[in-house]
Amino acid sequence: MSATLSYQSGFGNEFETECLPGALPVGRNSPQRCA
């Protein structure tokens, strides 16, 4: 039995979702600031 899983991308509790496919830039949605 195999299942197809899809995961949300994100770090910790910072998840990204999009209403329209391609709405978010890939690899550039990072709300954290480096100190």
C-alpha positions as a LaTeX table, in Angstrom:
\begin{tabular}{lrrr}
\hline
Residue & $x$ (\AA) & $y$ (\AA) & $z$ (\AA) \\
\hline
Met1 & 0.00 & 0.00 & 0.00 \\
Ser2 & 1.52 & 3.32 & $-1.04$ \\
Ala3 & 0.30 & 6.77 & $-0.11$ \\
Thr4 & 1.08 & 10.05 & $-1.81$ \\
Leu5 & 1.90 & 12.65 & 0.81 \\
Ser6 & 2.22 & 16.39 & 0.31 \\
Tyr7 & 3.85 & 18.56 & 2.94 \\
Gln8 & 3.75 & 22.30 & 3.55 \\
Ser9 & 7.10 & 24.02 & 3.30 \\
Gly10 & 8.17 & 26.15 & 6.23 \\
Phe11 & 10.41 & 26.42 & 9.28 \\
Gly12 & 9.07 & 25.77 & 12.78 \\
Asn13 & 5.63 & 27.37 & 12.88 \\
Glu14 & 6.22 & 29.62 & 9.86 \\
Phe15 & 4.31 & 27.93 & 7.04 \\
Glu16 & 3.63 & 29.28 & 3.58 \\
Thr17 & 0.45 & 28.67 & 1.64 \\
Glu18 & $-0.79$ & 30.08 & $-1.62$ \\
Cys19 & $-4.30$ & 30.60 & $-2.93$ \\
Leu20 & $-3.12$ & 30.62 & $-6.54$ \\
Pro21 & $-0.34$ & 28.32 & $-7.77$ \\
Gly22 & 2.89 & 30.27 & $-8.27$ \\
Ala23 & 1.76 & 33.22 & $-6.10$ \\
Leu24 & 4.79 & 33.01 & $-3.78$ \\
Pro25 & 8.38 & 33.33 & $-4.98$ \\
Val26 & 10.18 & 30.01 & $-4.47$ \\
Gly27 & 12.97 & 30.21 & $-1.87$ \\
Arg28 & 12.38 & 33.89 & $-1.07$ \\
Asn29 & 9.55 & 33.79 & 1.50 \\
Ser30 & 11.61 & 34.17 & 4.69 \\
Pro31 & 9.95 & 36.33 & 7.36 \\
Gln32 & 12.79 & 35.82 & 9.86 \\
Arg33 & 15.59 & 38.38 & 10.14 \\
Cys34 & 19.18 & 37.25 & 10.65 \\
Ala35 & 20.93 & 38.96 & 13.55 \\
\hline
\end{tabular}
